[in-house]
Amino acid sequence: MTDFGPIHVVEPRAPHTHTIILLHGRGSTGEEFAEELFESKLSTGKTLQEHLGHWRWVFPSSAELWSTAFEEDMPAWFEAHSLTDPTARQDLQMAGIRDSVRYLTRLLGQEVDRLGGGSGKVVLGGISQGGAIGLWSLLCAGADGAAGRLGGFVGASTWLPFADELERHLGREAQAQQDTIRAADTGEVDSDAFVEEMAGATRGTLREPNASQHGLLSVPVFLGHGTDDAYVDVSLGRRAAVVLGKIGLRVEWREYSGAEQEGHWLKEPEELDDIVRFLESISAV
């Protein structure tokens, strides 16, 4: 059983109305991510925590996994052998994605229960690899009550692992050909079989009547990415936005330049302002 790290929680400064679960990138922890995030400022000079005082901020920590690229144990939600070619050694990614999605789905349920079952008041998100596993948790838990009716998703400088396979299995064309996909299961390569295992139940919910008003397709998504990101190329973020759109999700895609950490961070203050606007639109519902 995978041992995940401690959960860092920043409680609301005012009566609790909403919760956001934010996932760190590879090599970081929940607490480190929180500290860095709350040092970043909006155009008003406030931090996210100061501006959104009614929100509870939850920062889980991943497990420590062996990195084949760096040849050492490090915090990671799954093993990503290469970001230059995200399809390289996909077999190494599967176990971590499976364990992390299960863990995060349980955590989502706990935070929804804390708000009296109001899943629409819970937002999921993350940066870099945290955003990637967050997207997988959103998509693969789509058939499970809590994740399927979240208030929203916020991703920064991220990508979608197994993007091609997810498009084949969950894209609108795939939904119309569900029986054909299932009939071909025995001939699938490992990556397709893995996606079917994790997201097969979600595909069924996407075909239900009024799917766009309820469940996964009702969850708004914000994705921001630096055009000068030196670690996760912006083309990977664009591809993620396209695939999510083909699945039927409403995606707000924003590009920035000049962020710290060689473009692999939130652009101050523009991206933070956009995220606040997005979150306030959720809290206004």
C-alpha positions in Angstrom: 0.0 0.0 0.0 1.3 3.4 -1.0 2.2 5.7 1.9 1.3 9.3 1.1 2.8 12.3 2.9 1.1 14.6 5.4 -1.8 16.9 4.4 -1.1 20.6 5.0 -4.3 22.5 5.7 -4.8 26.3 5.9 -8.1 27.0 7.6 -10.4 29.8 6.4 -10.2 33.2 8.1 -14.0 33.7 7.9 -16.9 31.2 8.0 -16.1 28.2 5.9 -18.1 28.2 2.6 -15.7 26.5 0.0 -12.7 24.2 -0.1 -9.9 23.9 -2.7 -7.6 20.9 -2.8 -4.3 21.8 -4.5 -1.6 19.3 -5.6 2.1 20.0 -5.7 4.5 19.2 -8.5 7.2 16.5 -8.5 9.9 17.0 -6.0 7.8 19.2 -3.7 5.4 18.7 -0.8 2.0 20.1 0.1 3.5 22.4 2.7 6.2 23.7 0.4 3.6 24.4 -2.3 1.4 26.2 0.1 4.2 28.4 1.3 5.3 29.4 -2.3 1.7 29.9 -3.4 0.8 32.3 -0.6 3.9 34.3 -1.3 2.5 35.2 -4.7 0.4 38.3 -5.0 -2.7 39.5 -6.9 -2.8 42.8 -8.6 -4.4 44.1 -5.4 -1.3 43.2 -3.4 -3.2 40.5 -1.5 -2.5 36.7 -1.5 -5.0 34.1 -2.6 -5.7 33.2 1.0 -6.3 36.9 2.0 -8.7 37.5 -0.9 -10.6 34.2 -0.5 -11.0 34.3 3.3 -14.0 31.9 3.3 -12.1 29.1 1.6 -10.3 26.1 3.3 -7.0 25.3 1.5 -6.0 21.7 1.5 -2.5 20.7 0.3 -1.9 16.9 0.2 1.5 15.4 -0.2 2.4 12.6 -2.6 4.3 9.5 -1.8 8.0 9.1 -2.4 8.6 7.2 -5.6 11.7 6.0 -7.4 12.6 8.2 -10.3 14.2 6.4 -13.3 15.2 9.8 -14.7 16.9 11.1 -11.6 17.8 7.7 -10.1 16.6 8.6 -6.6 13.5 8.5 -4.5 11.5 11.8 -4.6 8.0 13.1 -4.0 5.9 12.3 -7.0 2.3 11.4 -7.7 3.5 9.0 -10.4 6.6 8.2 -12.3 7.1 10.5 -15.3 10.0 9.2 -17.2 10.1 12.1 -19.7 8.2 15.3 -20.3 9.8 15.8 -23.7 7.9 12.7 -24.7 5.1 12.0 -22.3 4.3 8.7 -24.0 7.8 7.3 -23.1 7.7 4.4 -20.7 4.0 4.9 -19.9 4.1 1.5 -18.2 6.0 3.2 -15.4 3.2 5.8 -14.9 0.3 3.4 -14.3 0.8 2.2 -10.7 1.4 5.7 -9.4 -1.6 7.1 -11.3 -3.8 4.3 -10.0 -2.8 4.7 -6.4 -2.9 8.5 -6.4 -6.3 8.7 -8.0 -7.8 6.3 -5.4 -6.2 8.3 -2.6 -7.4 11.7 -4.0 -10.9 10.4 -4.6 -11.1 9.4 -0.9 -9.8 12.8 0.1 -12.4 14.5 -2.1 -15.1 12.6 -0.5 -13.9 13.6 3.0 -13.8 17.3 2.0 -17.3 17.1 0.5 -18.6 15.5 3.7 -17.1 18.3 5.7 -19.2 20.8 3.7 -22.3 18.7 4.4 -22.3 16.9 1.0 -22.0 20.1 -1.0 -19.6 18.8 -3.7 -20.2 21.9 -5.8 -18.4 23.9 -3.2 -15.2 21.8 -3.5 -12.6 22.7 -6.2 -9.7 20.4 -7.2 -6.5 21.7 -8.9 -2.7 21.5 -9.0 0.5 22.6 -10.7 2.7 20.6 -13.1 2.5 16.9 -12.1 -0.1 17.8 -9.5 -2.3 19.2 -12.1 -1.8 16.1 -14.2 -2.9 13.7 -11.5 -5.7 16.2 -10.6 -7.1 15.9 -14.1 -6.9 12.2 -13.9 -8.7 12.2 -10.6 -11.4 14.4 -12.1 -11.9 12.2 -15.2 -11.5 8.8 -13.7 -13.6 9.5 -10.6 -16.3 11.0 -12.9 -18.6 8.1 -12.3 -18.1 8.4 -8.5 -20.5 10.9 -6.9 -18.1 13.4 -5.3 -15.6 14.0 -8.2 -18.3 14.1 -10.8 -20.0 17.1 -9.4 -17.1 19.3 -8.2 -17.4 23.0 -8.3 -14.4 23.3 -10.7 -10.9 22.4 -11.6 -7.8 24.7 -11.7 -4.6 23.6 -13.4 -1.3 25.5 -14.0 1.7 24.5 -16.1 0.4 21.0 -16.5 -0.4 18.2 -19.0 -2.7 15.2 -19.4 -1.0 11.8 -19.2 -2.3 9.3 -21.7 -4.0 12.1 -23.6 -4.4 10.1 -26.8 -5.9 7.1 -25.0 -8.3 9.3 -23.0 -9.5 11.0 -26.2 -10.1 7.6 -27.8 -12.0 6.3 -24.7 -13.8 9.4 -23.5 -14.0 11.7 -26.5 -17.4 12.3 -28.1 -16.7 10.0 -31.0 -15.7 7.3 -28.6 -18.9 7.8 -26.6 -20.9 7.3 -29.8 -19.0 4.0 -30.4 -18.9 2.6 -26.9 -19.8 -0.9 -27.9 -17.1 -1.0 -30.6 -14.5 0.0 -28.0 -15.6 -2.6 -25.6 -15.6 -5.3 -28.3 -12.0 -4.5 -29.0 -10.8 -4.8 -25.4 -9.0 -8.1 -25.9 -6.8 -6.5 -28.5 -5.9 -3.4 -26.7 -2.3 -2.4 -25.9 -1.5 -1.9 -22.2 -2.1 1.8 -22.2 -5.6 1.5 -23.7 -6.4 -1.3 -21.3 -5.2 0.8 -18.4 -7.4 3.8 -19.4 -10.4 1.5 -19.9 -9.8 0.1 -16.4 -9.6 3.5 -14.8 -12.1 5.5 -16.9 -14.4 3.0 -18.4 -17.2 3.7 -15.9 -16.9 7.5 -16.6 -17.6 6.9 -20.3 -21.0 5.4 -19.4 -22.0 8.5 -17.4 -21.1 10.8 -20.3 -23.8 9.2 -22.4 -26.5 9.8 -19.8 -29.3 12.2 -20.5 -28.6 15.8 -19.3 -24.9 14.9 -18.9 -23.9 18.5 -19.6 -26.0 19.8 -16.7 -25.0 17.2 -14.1 -21.9 15.3 -13.2 -18.5 15.5 -14.9 -19.5 17.7 -17.9 -20.9 20.3 -15.6 -17.5 21.0 -14.0 -15.8 24.1 -15.3 -12.0 23.9 -15.9 -9.4 26.6 -15.9 -6.0 25.9 -17.4 -3.1 28.4 -17.4 0.3 27.8 -18.9 3.4 29.8 -19.7 4.4 30.0 -23.3 8.0 30.1 -22.1 7.7 27.1 -19.7 11.0 25.4 -19.7 9.9 22.2 -18.0 6.4 21.4 -19.3 6.1 22.7 -22.9 3.0 24.8 -23.6 2.1 22.4 -26.4 1.4 19.8 -23.8 -1.0 22.1 -22.0 -2.7 23.0 -25.2 -3.2 19.3 -26.0 -4.7 18.8 -22.6 -7.2 21.6 -23.2 -8.2 20.2 -26.6 -8.7 16.6 -25.3 -10.8 17.9 -22.4 -12.9 19.9 -24.8 -13.4 16.8 -27.0 -14.7 15.0 -23.9 -17.2 17.7 -23.5 -15.8 19.8 -20.6 -15.9 23.6 -20.6 -12.3 24.7 -20.6 -11.0 28.2 -20.1 -7.5 28.2 -21.5 -5.1 31.1 -20.8 -1.4 31.6 -21.8 1.1 33.8 -20.1 4.8 34.7 -20.3 7.5 35.9 -17.9 6.6 33.8 -14.9 9.2 32.9 -12.3 11.0 29.5 -12.3 11.7 29.7 -16.1 8.0 30.1 -16.8 7.0 27.1 -14.7 5.0 28.9 -12.1 1.9 31.1 -11.8 2.3 34.4 -13.6 2.0 37.3 -11.1 -0.4 39.0 -11.0 -2.3 38.1 -14.2 -2.7 34.4 -13.7 -3.6 34.8 -10.0 -6.2 37.4 -10.9 -7.7 35.0 -13.5 -7.8 32.2 -11.0 -9.5 34.4 -8.4 -12.1 35.5 -11.0 -12.7 31.8 -11.9 -13.1 30.8 -8.2 -15.4 33.7 -7.4 -17.6 32.6 -10.3 -17.9 29.2 -8.7 -18.7 30.7 -5.2 -21.3 32.9 -6.8 -23.3 29.9 -8.0 
